[in-house]
């Protein structure tokens, strides 16, 4: 199979879809890998590194899309790429269709096969291709939240861990999944007073067992969220419904409960955000204020630590990429239920219920497209 690795063109997206180590494995399986010139530079990989691994370098993004049977990348195609996607071409990347109607419509019209990292799901309901970036985003949400709590950057001027004689800041994490767990553990390690909320008693029981003593667990409901917002300095939104829009758990009217200069970090923004007042921002322009509350809603948080993120992502994606390249998408998805669940849009048909529900589109059972 001919596999293309284009350069990411989303704002400040420095990751690349595959490391040279991943390319080498694909080449050893007999596949041709085309990498766009300078695609890896933001992650610290040169064109020479890819050539040494067995890739061919293509000058332009048009060359990569035009020749490849499968495109492996990090972020969803953005508008300049829509016209490059061909009927029957397999795209293997993060899509987050429920957050963008324009992207959904464009991929339906393209006739491509869109296999989304974020909905590949194992029998135990774990999300192996979302996991590494969720780990990064959870840690980064605290790092960025700390920065924007500083007074020169718009915050109330609070040090997350406090100092002797001064209480630490209060961090409220909504959602106890991978992002929330990573955020809570990171904040706790800095010395913050952390509360993590979830709707699952078994999950809260687990978190109570494994978290440091400065992390408290709480049942997630509107009443408890309102109470916590009154004292929180930093709120992390980390709620995920795989492939579907995130629920709006902090509404605009709740902002008046918070102290001016507090920070909301919406890590669920890729799926539409879990704060009503959230809208996507970029690393170049990461924050805005609503009613005196700082909002951080960067849609590609792990792109800030591109090398770490690219290495972690390739570790997770390469086994699936090899399956798809070796067997073809139909056979691989027929044999592997986890990959089957990754199919979102196939040759003009929406085959993932969360996407059809998000935009009121006709739903086709995925079995009918295999």
Buried (B, 14 or more C-beta within 10 A) or exposed (E): BBBBBBBBBBBBBBBBBBBBBBBBBBBEEEBBBBBBBBBBBBBBBEBEBBBEBBBBBBEEBBBBBBBBBBBBBBBBBBEEBBEBBBEEBBBBBBBBBBBBEEBBBBBBEBBBBBBBBBBBBEEEEEBBBBBBBBBBBBBBBBBBBBBBBBEEBBBBEBBBBBEEEEEBBBBBBBBBBBBBBBBBBBBBBBBBBBBBBBEEEEBBEBBEEEBEEBBBBBEBEEEBBBBBBEBBBBBBBBBBBBBBBBEBBBEEEBBEBBBEBBBBBBBBBBBBBBBBBBBBBBBEEBBBEBEBBBBBBBBBBBBBBBBBBBBBBBEBBBEBBBBBBBBBBBEBBBEBEBBBBBBBBBBBBBBBEBBBBBBEBEBBEBEEBB
